[in-house]
Structures are given as structure tokens and as C-alpha cells.
Amino acid sequence: MNVTFDWNEWFAILASAVGFLVFLAVRSYFSAAMVVIVVMYNIFLVASIDYFLIATPFNVYIFGDNPTYELSGALFHLFMYPSASLLFLFVYDKFELYGLKTVWYIAGWTCFALFFEWVSVQNRFLVYTDWKLYYSIPTYPAAAVMLILLYRFSTAKLLELGYDNEYK
């Protein structure tokens, strides 16, 4: 593993630290079981997709300075993605953004995610090889819908099992 420590690693560390602070702020809204479900879902799904697209024969982007696995990518998988998902679900549920509001909410998050991806590219944390930013446009809404479905399914199942997902 070839690691050089420059700005893109600092960017990953700072963004992950902000993500962790977000996690600390919203984690108490959810049951411990729900937090584990969302974190594990993100780690497995996002890491699988990222590593699939990074690996041969695709090689569409890389994290950091080189095409091998870089620790800064792991920071995002462990802290940033799950924290962003919990924040997304917190706002969705707390403010009851259901029905048509969900469509607008997902559209807003898609815009934010595209902006953050662009910032990641500008800071050379994410380096495109064959990827284009506009390829991500359908990806973020699909991921948001899957996350909401997971949340609704898990909430129902946890309540069936007697776990209290209330946060008050």
C-alpha cells in the first residue's frame, strides 16, 4: 500500500471528522439497532459498489493519490457515508418528509451530494479516470430511495420484534 500524505488525505480526515460530529449529533434519535443497521448497510453497500467500480476492468475512479487501496477511502466508508445516511434519515423522519415532500427532499440531497462529489474531485480526493460527474445523477436518488426503504422495513421489523425505535 503506497501512501503519501498531502492535501487530499487532510480533506478526507476533515470531512470524516465532520461526518463523525454529525453522527454524534443525530445518533440518539435512533435506536442502537437502527444505527447498526444503517452503518452496516452503508459499509457493505457503498464499499462494495466503490470497490467494484475502482477494480479492474472498470477503473472508473480512484480515491486519493494512487490506484491501490488508500486509507483515506476507508475513512469515508467508515465515517462519512454512514453519517450522511443517518443525517438524511434524521431529517426525513423528524420533519416527516413523506409523500411528494420525499421527492423534493431526495432532489435536494442529490444536488448536495453532487456538489460534495465535485468538491471531492476539486480537492483530488476523488480522481476520475473514466467517470463523469453526471453519471452520479441517477445514482444518488436510487441510493436515497433504497435507504428510505431499508429504514421503513427495519423500523417495522424492529417494532415487530419489540425493539423501541422511538428516540424521545
RAHURA-V757809 format. One record per helix or strand of 3 or more residues. SS is the DSSP state (H for helix, E for strand). FROM is the first residue (numbers start at 1). LEN is the number of residues. Records with the same first field share a line. If there is no record, write none. Layout:
SS: FROM-LEN ; FROM-LEN
//
This chain:
H: 7-23 ; 32-23 ; 71-24 ; 100-23 ; 133-28
E: 61-3 ; 126-3
//
